[in-house]
Amino acid sequence: MWDDLKRHWKSGSMLSRLVLINVSAFVVILTLQLCGRLGLIPQMDEGVFGLATTWNLQVLLARPWSMITHMFIHVDVWHMGVNMLWLYWIGRLYMVQFGSRRLVSTYFVSGLAGFFIYALFTNVFPALQEATFAYGASAAVMGVMAAMATARPNYQVRFFILGSLSLKYVALGWVLLDYFALGNGLNSGGNLAHLGGAAFGYLMMKQSHNGRDWVLWFERFLDRLTGWFKRDRSTFKSNWRTVKNSRSQRAKSDEDYNLEKTERQKRMDSILDKISKHGYENLTAEEKDFLFRQSQQ
């Protein structure tokens, strides 16, 4: 099994790696929690072994890494399962449209935006300080969802009971649930983080139309820090920015290039519509290969 996991990590997409990190963290935390119950190690505190983040600035200074680690932490099966299902579903669409590099940066920066809104509002309005710590991938996942819904608002999603709905209404419904939940006071910190992540995803995509890349700084940071990503132009840039800087690298004429780009986009739209109506498993092997190749660009 360990060899299978390592092989899946090496050969899998960045979406698979994000899911694997979340699931692995969940298994480790539950194992430590069990060890605590058995008296083998100290019991897990509310801060989840120092991995959960907080609005309390004094505590946060003692665990600054929690601004990142909290977006991979879950202690409840339902919480983790729902987040991972949403991430895998919307993440596949997002990665096909914009590439794996953009998926990772959107996930991380949306999570950071969610943390910022959570910390800001709970410090400005003490009535929202219901719990000291916060954790979960929801803000990061909502950022990806909102960005995708902004880019492809009319993409049709089929539900068992509701039938087909536009992606923009699915995202809006999710946002409204968190907004209305603020009045209940059961998870105000979490609701604020979710809304912050969604707001960032929406604004990021809107600003991209104007040539402003809100997550490029994070991609460059990861490039320097880890070398995970190649320094090539992502699919996201080819969708929203001019191709002027890449003309010198192409032997094809601009007319041929634009024609091929249009044909690829038409094929992509056709395959995404087919996924919406019939599911991913009903794609042909050639169509799956096309999606994989596009996601790696």
N, C-alpha and C positions, 0 to 999 in steps of 0.2 A: 504493500500500500504506500509506503514511504517513497519508494521509487516511482510509483505512479503519480504521486503528488508532485514530486520534483520535475518529472517529465511534463506534467500538465502546466506547471509554473513556467517552465522554459519555453514551451511551445504554444501556450495559450495566449489569448489576447489580453490587453490591459484591463478590459472589463472582467475577465475571468480572474485576474490577479486581485483586483479590488474586492471581488466577492470572496475570494479565498482568504484574503487578509482578515476580512470581517468575520468569517466563519471560524478561522483558526483562533482569532482573539477570543471569540465567544467560548470555544471549547477549552482554551487555557484558563479563562476566568472561572468557568464552572468547575473545572478541576481543582483550582485553588480554593474555590468556595467550599467544595466538598472536603478538601484537606483541612480547612479551617473548622468545619463542623466536627471532624474527627479528632480535633485537637492536635493535628500534626504541625500546623502553622497558625499564626494569629488569625482571628476571624476577619473576614473582609469588612472594611469600614464603608461608610456611605460614599467615600471618594473613589471606590473601586481601585484599590491598590495604587492610588496616586495618578490614575489614568483619566479620571473624569475631570472636566473643567468646572469653573465656578465664576460667579459674579463678584465674589469677595476678593478685592484686589490684593489684600495682604496674603491670602492663601494662594492666589494665582501667582504671585511673585515667587512662591516657594515651589511651584510646579508649572513653569511656563510651557513646558512640552505638552501640557494637557490641552492647549489650544488646537493641537493637531491630533493627539491620540484619542480625544473624546469622540471624534467622528468615525471611529472604528470599534467602539465599545458598546456592547449590549449585555444585559444580564437576564433577559427574559426571552424565551424561545419565540413567542409571538412577535415581540418587537423586532427581533433580528430577522425572523422569517419574512415578515411583511416588507421590511426595508430592502432585503435582498431580492425579493420577487420584483418589486418596483424597479430597483436598480438594474436588474438583469434585463427586464423587458424594455424599459425606456433607454437603457444604456446601449442596447444593440442598435436601436434606431439612430441614436445620437452618434455612435461610433461609425456607422455606415455613412452617415451624412457628413460628418466633420473629422473623423479620424480618431485614433486611440489617444494621441497626444492631447487633443482638445478635450476629450472625455475626462482624462485624469486631471487636467488643470481646472476644468469646470467643477469637478467634484470637490477638489481641495479648496479652491477659493470660495465656492458657495458655502462650504462648511465654515470657513473663516468668517465670511460675511454674516452667517447665522450666529456665530459666537459673538461677533461685535454688537449686533443688534440686541442679543440677549443680555450681554454685560452692560450695555449703555442704558437700556430701559429699566433694568432691575436696579441700577444704581441711582437713576434719576427719579424713579417711582418706587420707593421702598415697599409699597403695598404689593408689589409683584414678587417680592423676595420670599417665595414659598418654600424653596429648597436650596440648600447651599451648593449642590453639585448638579451637573447636567452631562448627559452623554447620549450617544446614538448617531446614526448616519442620516437621520431624516432630513436635516437641513441641507446636507450635501446632495442627497437624492432629489429633493425638491428643486434645488438649483438646476440640476440637469433636466428635470421634467419641465420647468418653466422655460428654460432656454430652448428646448426642443419644441414646445408648444408655440413659442414665439416665432421660431423659424418655419415650422410647418403647422400652422394653426388649423388647417382644414383636413389634416390627415385623419382618416377614419379609423376609429377603434371599435371593435365589436365586443359587446358584452352579452352574457347569456340571457339576462332578463331585460336589460334596457335596449338591446339592439345596438346599432351603430351610432357612435357619437364622435363629434370632432374633437381632436386632441385638445384644443383650446378650452372646451367645456370640461373635460376631465381635469385639466390642470386648475381651472377656475374653481371647480367643486372642491378639490383638495385644499386650495388656499382658503376658501370660505369656511370649511370645517374647522381649520385652525383659528381663523379670526373669530368665529362664534364661540369657540371653546375658551377663548380668553376670558369671557364673562363668567364661566363656571369656576375659574380659579383652581382647577385641579392640576394643571400642568402649564402654568403661565410661562415659565422659562422656556420650556420646550416649544410651546406655540410661537413664542417670539422668535426663537431660533429658526423654526420652520419658515415663518413668514420672511425673515431676513434672507434666508437662502433662496427662496422663490423670487423675492424682489431683485436680488442680485442676478439670477439667471435671466430674468426678463430684461433688465436694464443692460446687461452685458450684450445680449443679442441685438437689442435696439441700437446700441452704440456701435456695434460692428458694422451696421449699415452705413455709418458715417465715417468708417475707417478707423475707429478707436477700438483698440484691442485691450480689454481690461484684464486679461489673464496672461498676456505675453510675458510679463515680468516673472510670473511664477514658472512658466515653461523654461525661460532662460536660467532661472535659479536652479531648477532641477537638472538642466543640462550641465551646468557647472558643478553641481553637487554630486550627482550620481552617474552621469553619462548614460542614463537609460534611453534617452531619445536621440535620434539623429538630428543634425541641424539642417533638415530639409524643409521645404514649404509644406505645411499641412494642407489637407483637403479644405479646411475651414478658410484659409487664405485664398485658395483658388476660387472659392465660392463668392467671397465678398470683396476681394481686392483686385486691383488692376494687374494684368500679366506683363506689364512693361519690363520689370526686372528680370523676368524669365525668358524673354524673347531671344536673348543672345544664346541661350542654352538649347534652343529648339531648332532643328533643321527644317521643320515644317513651316509652311506659311501661316500667317495669322488666321486666314480664312479656313485652312484645313484644321488648325488647332481648335478654333471655335466650333467648327462643325462636329468634330469628334467629341468635344466637351458637351455640346447639346445632346448628341446621341447617347452619351453615357448617362446624362441626367435623366433623359426620357426612360432609359432602361431601368435606372434606379427607381424612378417613380413607379414604374410598372411593377417591379418586384416588391416594393414596399406596399403597394395596394394589394398585391396578391397575399402578402403576409397578413395584412389586416383582415382580409376576407376568409382566407383558408388556413392561416397559420404557417409558421416557418418550416415545419416538417414536410409540408406539401410542395416545397420548392424542389426543382430538379437539382441534380448534382452540379450541373453547369451554372445554375443561378446562384447556388450557395457559394461556389468558387468565385463567381463574380463579386458577390458581396464581401467575401473575405479579402479579395485583392483590393477592392476599393477602400476597405477599412484600414488597410496597411499603408495607404498612401499618405 
